[in-house]
Amino acid sequence: MRVVIQRVKHSKVFVGAECVAEVAAGLLVFVGIGRGDTLEDAEYMAKKIANLRIFEDGQGRMNRALQEAGGGVLSVPQFTLYADTSRGNRPGFESAADPETGKRLWQELNRLLAGYGLTVAQGIFGAKMSVAIVNDGPVTIWLDSKERAA
C-alpha cells in the first residue's frame, strides 16, 4: 500500500461540481492499493498515519500527531500511485490491485483510521474527482507499506 500524505489547511473533493468530502486543517491522504496488499498493510498504514508527528508543537517543531493538533483526514483512493513508467511514457498499472480488492482495503484503511479517533472524510472510489488543496508548510510525505522496518 502506498500513500501520499499532505498536511493541509483545507482540502475538498469534487465529483463534477458537487463537493463530496472536505476537511479543514488536517491531512489529505492519497491511497494506492497494490497487488498483494493485505489487511496487515492497511493496519500498518492506519497506525503510521494516525501517529505521524508532522504538526508543529509550541516550539515550531514537527512533533505532534493529528489527534493532538486537531483536524481530520480526507482519504482519496488513487490507483495511479502504482504507475509504472519504466517501459516508456505511457504508464502501466499492472501493479495496482484489482478494483474490488482496492476498494475493500481502502474502506478498511478508513475504518481503521476512524478507530484511532480520527474524523475521516472520503472521496468516491472509482469516480473521476477534482481535489482542491491548500497545503500547509508545504508538508508532503510518501509511505510504502512494503518498505517498513521488520
C-alpha positions in Angstrom: 0.0 0.0 0.0 1.3 3.4 -0.9 0.1 6.7 0.5 1.0 10.3 -0.2 0.2 12.4 2.9 -0.2 16.2 2.7 -0.6 18.4 5.7 -3.4 20.8 4.7 -5.1 23.9 5.9 -8.1 22.9 3.9 -9.0 20.3 1.2 -12.1 19.4 -0.7 -13.0 16.6 -3.2 -15.4 17.3 -6.0 -17.2 14.9 -8.4 -18.4 17.2 -11.2 -19.5 20.4 -9.5 -20.6 18.6 -6.3 -18.3 18.8 -3.2 -18.5 15.2 -1.8 -16.0 15.5 1.0 -13.8 18.0 2.8 -11.6 18.7 5.8 -10.4 21.9 7.3 -7.0 21.6 8.9 -5.6 18.0 8.9 -4.3 15.5 6.4 -5.1 14.8 2.8 -4.2 11.1 2.2 -4.0 9.8 -1.4 -4.2 6.0 -1.1 -2.9 3.4 -3.6 -3.6 -0.3 -3.1 -1.2 -2.7 -4.8 -1.4 -6.3 -5.9 -0.7 -8.5 -2.9 -1.7 -5.9 -0.3 -3.5 -7.3 2.7 -5.3 -6.2 5.9 -1.8 -6.1 7.5 -0.8 -3.4 5.1 -3.9 -1.3 6.0 -3.3 -1.8 9.7 0.3 -0.7 9.4 -0.7 2.4 7.3 -3.5 3.4 9.7 -1.2 3.3 12.7 1.5 5.2 10.8 -0.8 7.9 9.6 -2.5 8.3 12.9 0.8 8.6 14.8 2.9 10.5 12.3 4.3 13.6 14.1 4.1 16.2 11.4 2.2 19.0 13.1 4.1 21.8 14.9 4.4 22.0 18.7 4.8 25.2 20.7 8.4 25.5 19.7 7.6 25.2 16.0 8.9 21.6 15.6 7.0 18.9 13.9 6.3 16.9 17.0 2.6 16.4 17.2 0.3 13.8 15.6 -3.1 14.7 14.1 -5.1 13.8 17.2 -3.0 16.3 19.3 -3.1 19.0 16.6 -6.8 18.6 15.8 -8.3 18.1 12.3 -9.4 15.3 10.1 -8.3 13.0 7.3 -9.5 13.3 3.8 -8.9 9.9 2.2 -8.8 9.8 -1.6 -8.3 6.5 -3.5 -5.6 6.8 -6.1 -4.5 3.7 -8.1 -2.1 5.9 -10.1 0.4 5.7 -7.1 1.2 2.3 -8.7 2.0 3.7 -12.1 5.0 2.0 -13.9 6.7 4.3 -16.3 9.9 2.2 -16.8 8.9 1.0 -20.3 8.2 4.3 -21.9 6.0 7.3 -21.5 2.6 5.7 -21.1 2.1 4.5 -17.5 1.1 0.9 -16.9 -0.9 -0.1 -13.8 -0.3 -3.8 -13.6 1.0 -3.4 -10.0 -2.3 -1.9 -8.8 -4.8 -4.1 -7.1 -7.9 -5.1 -8.9 -10.8 -2.7 -8.2 -12.7 -5.0 -5.8 -9.6 -5.6 -3.6 -8.6 -1.9 -3.9 -12.0 -0.7 -2.7 -12.2 -3.2 0.1 -8.8 -2.4 1.5 -9.3 1.4 1.1 -12.5 1.2 3.0 -10.8 -0.9 5.7 -8.0 1.7 6.0 -10.6 4.4 6.5 -12.4 2.3 9.2 -9.1 1.7 10.9 -8.2 5.4 10.9 -11.6 6.2 12.4 -10.7 3.6 15.1 -7.9 5.8 16.2 -10.4 8.5 16.9 -9.9 10.4 13.7 -12.6 12.0 11.7 -12.3 10.6 8.2 -13.9 12.1 5.1 -13.8 10.1 1.9 -13.6 10.6 -1.8 -15.5 8.2 -4.0 -13.8 5.1 -5.2 -13.7 4.8 -9.0 -15.0 8.3 -9.6 -13.3 11.0 -11.6 -12.5 13.5 -8.8 -11.1 17.0 -8.6 -9.2 17.8 -5.4 -8.7 21.3 -4.1 -5.8 21.6 -1.7 -4.3 24.3 0.5 -1.1 22.6 1.5 0.3 23.6 4.9 4.0 24.0 5.0 4.2 22.5 2.5 4.5 19.1 4.1 4.2 16.1 1.8 5.3 12.6 2.8 5.3 9.4 0.8 4.9 6.0 2.5 5.0 2.4 1.2 3.9 -0.4 3.5 6.4 -2.8 1.8 9.3 -0.6 2.9 8.5 -0.8 6.7 11.1 -2.0 9.1 10.8 -5.7 10.1 
